């Protein structure tokens, strides 16, 4: 049978494959969002609400607790750029298989801590792995989705994070810890779930661009890093997310302790975090869809960053029920902000499919720096006044807004 005879049949098969591929990309997106939720967000947020219980058992001070919460930023800085480059070199699917296994192991090991030193070591190990999952899910989404749908795809990934943050804040301390017999068993359970995700990842298909990426000559990681490091916009967006996400990180780690200090019941104090993540979860997809339709990434980032800054700053002075308004103001755009900023990084001129992971890694480095410095520095100001940490974190967010204004 000659090639002319085969051509109509080949065309028919290719056309039939397109709808299958279109459906498959949504399946992959849902699974990526689930991975963000189960392997990263839930076990990370569990540390926040379990810190009072951990602090009592291990006799941690408030500053030490802030250091525990923020230490994950140090490995994020270290592994961020390198981890993104590894994803560009070996592909996100392979990295995600290994990362889920390691995240499960490292997350579970937090439950073996016996003092501040061992706890910090375990938190450090967990923080070395989770950035690999986040950035390679973003790279995977960029491989499956066209640019016109990239904001929506990143919004879905952020929604997975928001759902995980919500679940982790609501059930870890108030439900799972009493049920499982303490905070150690909570970490063990979450670790087992994260490691189990490596099994389905091993059977997922390659992205549509995988063949083209494999055919393209591999650029050395050093050259990719050098190319990304020369992009002014990547630096500005990195500094922006360092300030704003650092402020949020400080808020999330300190808020339950702050509210309990004001006399709020423990369940109500934890519910404030739940409310923060609930409104973020509900709004992230509409925000992402709006950014795709309007194309106004910078304007939306400035607006959302202003809301986050105002919400954090108002916590310095508000009392009673008004605190809920400030928490909701900052929370309603939190994950939407991160989704749009991730999209803006990938869309930066000079970033393509072969360097998207490295660009995201650069971004993760700045997120890690903010997460490392903001919580302990802010918590140290609590000795001056209970609300002083929020003023410091709001100031960091203002720095982030300035960097967004200066970006392209």
VMD Tcl script that draws the C-alpha trace (Angstrom):
set ca {
  {0.00 0.00 0.00}
  {1.59 3.34 -1.02}
  {1.90 6.52 1.03}
  {-0.92 8.28 -0.85}
  {-3.32 5.52 0.16}
  {-2.22 5.75 3.79}
  {-2.46 9.56 3.97}
  {-6.25 9.85 4.54}
  {-6.13 7.15 7.21}
  {-3.19 8.83 8.94}
  {-4.99 12.19 8.87}
  {-8.10 10.60 10.33}
  {-6.11 9.05 13.18}
  {-4.33 12.34 13.93}
  {-7.63 14.22 14.03}
  {-9.12 11.59 16.33}
  {-6.07 11.86 18.62}
  {-6.51 15.62 19.08}
  {-9.72 15.41 21.18}
  {-8.14 12.62 23.21}
  {-5.13 14.80 23.88}
  {-7.38 17.74 24.76}
  {-9.18 15.63 27.35}
  {-5.94 14.16 28.66}
  {-4.43 17.55 29.41}
  {-7.29 18.28 31.84}
  {-6.79 14.92 33.54}
  {-3.09 15.71 33.92}
  {-3.89 19.16 35.28}
  {-6.24 17.76 37.93}
  {-3.63 15.18 38.96}
  {-0.91 17.85 39.14}
  {-3.16 20.01 41.32}
  {-3.86 17.01 43.54}
  {-0.13 16.38 43.86}
  {0.44 20.00 44.92}
  {-2.30 19.60 47.50}
  {-1.39 16.24 49.04}
  {2.41 16.23 48.77}
  {3.13 19.91 49.44}
  {0.33 22.09 50.77}
  {-1.37 19.85 53.36}
  {1.82 18.67 55.12}
  {3.31 22.17 54.94}
  {0.29 23.93 56.46}
  {0.01 21.21 59.10}
  {3.23 22.53 60.61}
  {1.57 25.91 61.23}
  {-1.38 24.67 63.26}
  {0.62 21.94 64.96}
  {3.38 24.34 66.09}
  {1.70 25.23 69.41}
  {1.50 21.51 70.26}
  {5.04 20.89 69.02}
  {6.35 23.94 70.90}
  {4.87 22.72 74.18}
  {6.42 19.27 73.84}
  {9.83 20.44 72.59}
  {9.83 23.65 74.69}
  {10.28 26.08 71.79}
  {10.21 29.87 72.19}
  {8.15 32.08 69.87}
  {11.24 33.06 67.87}
  {12.31 29.41 67.58}
  {8.82 28.53 66.36}
  {9.11 31.27 63.73}
  {12.47 29.86 62.67}
  {10.95 26.38 62.30}
  {8.15 27.79 60.17}
  {10.46 29.86 58.00}
  {13.42 27.50 57.67}
  {11.93 25.74 54.67}
  {12.84 28.90 52.77}
  {16.56 28.11 53.04}
  {16.46 24.87 51.04}
  {14.02 26.48 48.63}
  {16.69 29.06 47.89}
  {19.32 26.37 47.42}
  {17.32 23.89 45.36}
  {15.16 26.40 43.51}
  {17.30 27.31 40.52}
  {19.05 23.95 40.36}
  {15.77 22.05 40.68}
  {14.23 24.00 37.83}
  {17.24 23.29 35.66}
  {16.99 19.57 36.50}
  {13.37 19.62 35.36}
  {14.41 21.25 32.08}
  {17.11 18.63 31.59}
  {15.28 15.41 32.56}
  {11.62 16.33 32.17}
  {9.02 17.07 34.86}
  {7.51 13.57 34.94}
  {10.72 11.87 36.06}
  {11.44 14.57 38.61}
  {7.91 14.32 40.03}
  {8.17 10.55 40.55}
  {11.34 10.89 42.61}
  {10.17 14.06 44.36}
  {6.94 12.51 45.64}
  {8.87 9.61 47.15}
  {11.38 11.92 48.80}
  {8.68 14.37 49.99}
  {6.85 11.52 51.67}
  {9.98 10.30 53.43}
  {11.19 13.74 54.46}
  {7.74 14.86 55.60}
  {7.30 11.76 57.74}
  {10.72 12.20 59.35}
  {9.54 15.48 60.92}
  {7.56 13.29 63.28}
  {10.79 11.83 64.71}
  {12.15 15.17 66.03}
  {13.14 15.25 69.71}
  {14.44 18.82 70.08}
  {14.84 22.10 68.19}
  {17.97 20.94 66.36}
  {16.50 17.69 65.06}
  {13.23 19.43 64.14}
  {15.09 22.07 62.15}
  {17.06 19.34 60.37}
  {13.87 17.48 59.39}
  {12.15 20.67 58.24}
  {15.24 21.46 56.18}
  {15.07 18.08 54.47}
  {11.37 18.46 53.68}
  {12.00 21.92 52.27}
  {14.64 20.56 49.90}
  {12.07 18.45 48.08}
  {8.75 20.31 47.92}
  {9.95 23.11 45.58}
  {10.77 20.45 42.98}
  {7.14 19.33 42.98}
  {5.70 22.84 42.67}
  {7.97 24.09 39.89}
  {7.83 20.90 37.83}
  {4.04 20.87 37.97}
  {4.13 24.40 36.55}
  {6.55 23.25 33.84}
  {4.30 20.27 33.09}
  {1.29 22.57 32.71}
  {3.27 24.77 30.31}
  {4.01 21.67 28.21}
  {0.35 20.53 28.06}
  {-1.45 23.87 27.66}
  {-1.21 26.62 25.02}
  {-0.32 30.12 26.13}
  {-3.93 31.34 25.90}
  {-4.89 28.81 28.60}
  {-1.76 29.04 30.72}
  {-3.25 31.40 33.28}
  {-6.14 29.00 33.84}
  {-3.75 26.06 34.15}
  {-1.62 27.83 36.75}
  {-4.81 28.89 38.49}
  {-5.84 25.24 38.80}
  {-2.43 24.38 40.25}
  {-2.76 27.23 42.71}
  {-6.26 26.00 43.52}
  {-4.75 22.65 44.45}
  {-2.37 24.44 46.79}
  {-5.22 26.48 48.28}
  {-7.31 23.36 48.86}
  {-4.36 21.68 50.55}
  {-3.69 24.72 52.74}
  {-7.36 24.75 53.74}
  {-7.49 21.04 54.57}
  {-4.17 21.13 56.38}
  {-5.18 24.09 58.53}
  {-8.62 22.72 59.41}
  {-7.99 19.06 60.20}
  {-4.35 18.63 61.22}
  {-4.49 19.97 64.78}
  {-8.18 19.89 65.70}
  {-9.11 16.51 64.15}
  {-6.17 14.34 63.10}
  {-3.81 14.99 66.00}
  {-6.30 13.85 68.69}
  {-7.51 10.99 66.48}
  {-4.05 9.67 65.53}
  {-2.45 10.23 68.92}
  {-0.40 13.38 68.43}
  {1.44 15.53 65.94}
  {4.08 12.90 65.16}
  {1.54 10.47 63.71}
  {-0.02 13.25 61.64}
  {3.32 13.77 59.88}
  {3.73 10.01 59.40}
  {0.30 9.75 57.76}
  {0.84 12.70 55.45}
  {4.24 11.28 54.44}
  {2.70 7.97 53.41}
  {0.11 9.72 51.23}
  {2.74 11.85 49.48}
  {4.99 8.86 48.74}
  {2.05 6.91 47.32}
  {1.59 9.55 44.60}
  {4.82 8.37 42.95}
  {2.99 5.23 41.77}
  {0.42 6.92 39.49}
  {3.03 9.42 38.30}
  {5.10 6.47 37.03}
  {2.25 5.57 34.66}
  {1.35 9.04 33.37}
  {1.92 9.80 29.66}
  {4.57 12.17 28.38}
  {3.53 15.72 27.51}
  {2.76 16.54 23.83}
  {5.94 18.60 23.59}
  {8.15 15.81 24.93}
  {9.16 14.51 21.51}
  {10.07 17.97 20.26}
  {12.01 18.72 23.43}
  {13.91 15.44 23.08}
  {14.79 16.22 19.47}
  {16.12 19.67 20.39}
  {19.83 19.71 21.28}
  {20.11 19.80 25.08}
  {21.43 23.13 26.34}
  {23.91 22.80 29.21}
  {22.35 23.72 32.55}
  {24.98 26.37 33.14}
  {24.11 28.10 29.87}
  {20.39 28.00 30.68}
  {21.01 29.47 34.12}
  {23.19 32.23 32.66}
  {20.54 33.11 30.08}
  {17.77 33.35 32.69}
  {19.98 35.34 35.10}
  {20.38 38.04 32.44}
  {16.63 38.72 32.27}
  {15.74 41.87 34.21}
  {12.08 40.95 34.46}
  {12.84 37.62 36.14}
  {14.77 39.46 38.86}
  {12.03 42.03 39.42}
  {9.28 39.42 39.64}
  {11.47 37.38 41.97}
  {12.00 40.34 44.31}
  {8.28 41.05 44.14}
  {7.29 37.55 45.19}
  {9.97 37.57 47.88}
  {8.36 40.58 49.54}
  {4.71 39.65 49.15}
  {4.93 35.89 49.70}
  {7.31 36.52 52.59}
  {4.70 38.74 54.19}
  {2.06 36.06 53.69}
  {4.35 33.36 55.08}
  {4.91 35.39 58.20}
  {1.19 36.04 58.58}
  {0.25 32.37 58.24}
  {2.81 31.19 60.76}
  {2.06 33.82 63.41}
  {-1.70 34.34 63.11}
  {-2.90 31.33 65.17}
  {-0.48 32.17 68.01}
  {-1.42 35.86 67.85}
  {-5.15 35.18 68.01}
  {-4.75 32.74 70.89}
  {-2.78 35.43 72.71}
  {-5.77 37.73 72.27}
  {-7.91 35.16 74.05}
  {-9.46 33.46 71.02}
  {-10.28 29.76 71.50}
  {-7.84 27.44 69.72}
  {-10.45 26.17 67.25}
  {-11.53 29.72 66.35}
  {-7.92 30.83 65.91}
  {-7.24 27.95 63.54}
  {-10.50 28.73 61.72}
  {-9.08 32.12 60.76}
  {-6.49 30.32 58.66}
  {-9.26 28.14 57.28}
  {-11.21 31.22 56.24}
  {-8.10 32.70 54.62}
  {-7.60 29.61 52.48}
  {-11.31 29.13 51.74}
  {-11.75 32.52 50.10}
  {-8.49 32.02 48.23}
  {-9.67 28.65 46.96}
  {-13.00 30.05 45.75}
  {-11.49 33.02 43.92}
  {-8.36 31.60 42.28}
  {-9.99 30.20 39.11}
  {-12.06 33.34 38.36}
  {-8.91 35.41 38.80}
  {-6.92 33.12 36.50}
  {-9.66 33.13 33.84}
  {-9.84 36.92 33.98}
  {-6.11 37.21 33.45}
  {-6.29 35.02 30.32}
  {-9.17 37.02 28.87}
  {-7.91 40.47 29.78}
  {-4.20 39.81 29.33}
  {-3.51 42.45 32.01}
  {-1.14 40.44 34.17}
  {0.79 43.41 35.59}
  {-2.29 45.43 36.47}
  {-3.89 42.46 38.19}
  {-0.70 41.74 40.13}
  {-0.58 45.34 41.36}
  {-4.22 45.25 42.43}
  {-3.97 41.93 44.21}
  {-0.65 42.84 45.82}
  {-2.23 46.01 47.20}
  {-5.08 43.99 48.74}
  {-2.62 41.58 50.37}
  {-0.54 44.46 51.73}
  {-3.59 46.23 53.12}
  {-4.93 43.07 54.74}
  {-1.64 42.32 56.49}
  {-1.15 45.93 57.56}
  {-4.65 46.27 59.01}
  {-3.99 43.38 61.38}
  {-1.61 45.73 63.21}
  {-4.49 47.87 64.47}
  {-7.75 45.94 64.13}
  {-9.39 44.20 67.07}
  {-12.26 41.78 67.63}
  {-14.44 40.74 64.73}
  {-12.78 43.29 62.40}
  {-9.76 40.97 62.27}
  {-11.80 38.63 60.08}
  {-12.17 41.37 57.44}
  {-8.39 41.89 57.24}
  {-7.74 38.15 57.02}
  {-10.28 37.75 54.21}
  {-8.95 40.81 52.34}
  {-5.45 39.32 52.22}
  {-6.65 35.78 51.61}
  {-9.12 36.30 48.78}
  {-6.35 37.00 46.25}
  {-3.43 35.07 47.75}
  {-3.39 32.05 45.42}
  {-4.67 34.06 42.48}
  {-1.67 36.34 42.90}
  {0.73 33.40 42.90}
  {-0.92 31.85 39.83}
  {-0.68 35.05 37.80}
  {2.87 35.74 38.92}
  {3.97 32.23 37.90}
  {2.34 32.81 34.52}
  {4.09 36.16 34.15}
  {7.46 34.52 34.84}
  {6.90 31.88 32.14}
  {5.69 34.53 29.68}
  {8.77 36.72 30.21}
  {10.54 37.50 26.96}
  {13.53 35.17 26.70}
  {11.86 32.26 28.55}
  {10.79 29.30 26.40}
  {9.83 25.66 26.90}
  {13.45 24.61 27.40}
  {14.07 27.15 30.16}
  {10.67 27.50 31.88}
  {11.73 25.24 34.74}
  {14.89 27.26 35.34}
  {12.89 30.51 35.35}
  {10.46 29.02 37.85}
  {13.42 27.83 39.91}
  {14.75 31.38 39.97}
  {11.37 32.48 41.24}
  {11.35 29.74 43.89}
  {14.73 30.96 45.11}
  {13.22 34.34 45.96}
  {10.15 32.73 47.52}
  {12.52 30.74 49.71}
  {14.44 33.85 50.74}
  {11.24 35.57 51.80}
  {10.01 32.49 53.65}
  {13.35 32.14 55.44}
  {13.71 35.72 56.65}
  {10.18 37.06 57.12}
  {8.76 34.79 59.88}
  {11.61 34.91 62.43}
  {12.32 38.62 61.85}
  {8.66 39.49 62.21}
  {8.12 37.22 65.20}
  {11.05 38.89 66.99}
  {9.09 42.18 66.89}
  {6.28 40.63 68.94}
  {8.32 41.56 72.02}
  {7.75 45.22 71.09}
  {4.01 44.84 70.50}
  {1.85 41.84 69.54}
  {0.76 43.51 66.30}
  {4.22 44.77 65.29}
  {5.09 41.71 63.16}
  {2.20 42.51 60.81}
  {3.58 46.01 60.22}
  {6.94 44.53 59.26}
  {5.35 42.03 56.86}
  {3.21 44.74 55.29}
  {6.39 46.75 54.68}
  {7.92 43.77 52.85}
  {4.81 43.58 50.69}
  {5.19 47.26 49.77}
  {8.68 46.49 48.48}
  {7.14 43.75 46.36}
  {4.59 46.17 44.92}
  {7.36 48.56 43.87}
  {9.15 45.74 42.02}
  {5.95 44.79 40.18}
  {5.48 48.42 39.13}
  {9.03 48.45 37.69}
  {8.59 45.16 35.78}
  {7.70 44.91 32.09}
}
mol new
graphics top color blue
foreach p $ca { graphics top sphere $p radius 0.5 }
foreach p [lrange $ca 0 end-1] q [lrange $ca 1 end] { graphics top cylinder $p $q radius 0.2 }
display resetview
